[in-house]
Amino acid sequence: MTPRRHLVASGLVLLVTLSSVALVLVALDQALGERVRPDGSCCDVEFIDYGLLQLAWLLFPVLGVAAWFSARVALVGILGMVVPQWLAQNEVVERYDQSGWGDGLEVLGYVIPIGVLVLGAVTVLVGWLVGRSRRRHDQ
């Protein structure tokens, strides 16, 4: 691997990691928490803004491009996406427990970071295969 490919892949992984952390922090901050519905019937509970968190899907193509340059470096990028989302889900479960709204089902939110892990691995594999094929073709 040339140093240039390594640097480009590292830069892309850093971008993915910082973007993932920023998205998680903003999604936790923008959550509505507990609020009474306008009709007064009951409450809405939201401890993370999952709509905002879905912007993380836009990071997968960047991870694939990083894998095109270096699959080993891109594997670190998967952790850069999964770890912040796992920690965010820990915070969501804690918020549910502290508020008294938890019923045990909030732990199903861990499916999201697990899905990010699986999709990230597939993205890195595809990026690596495309990059390897392209480099073989150029030789």
C-alpha positions, 0 to 999 in steps of 0.5 A: 500500500502506498503512503498516499492511499493510506493517508486518503483512507485515514482522512476519510475514516476520520471524516466518518468517525467525526461525522458519526460522533456529531450526528449522535450528539445532535440526535441526543440533544434534539430529542424531545424527551417527555412531553404532553400531547396537545390534546392532553391525552398522554405523553410522547417520549423521545430520548433520541431523534432517530430521524436525525440519526438516520443521516448516518446512512450517508456515511456508508458510501464514504466508508466504501471509498475509504475501503477502496483505498485501504480496507484495513483502515476502513475497518477502523471506520466501522468502529468509528460508526458503531461505537458512538451509536452503541454509546448513544443507545446506552444513554437512551436506555439510561434515560428511559430507566431514569424517567420511569418510561422504560419497559424493557423494549428500549434495549431493542434499539441496540439492533441499530448499531448491530445493523451498522456493524453488519452493513459497514462490514459489507460496505468495506468488503465491496469497496475493497473488492472494487478497489482491488479489481481496479488496481489489478486492471490498471497494472 
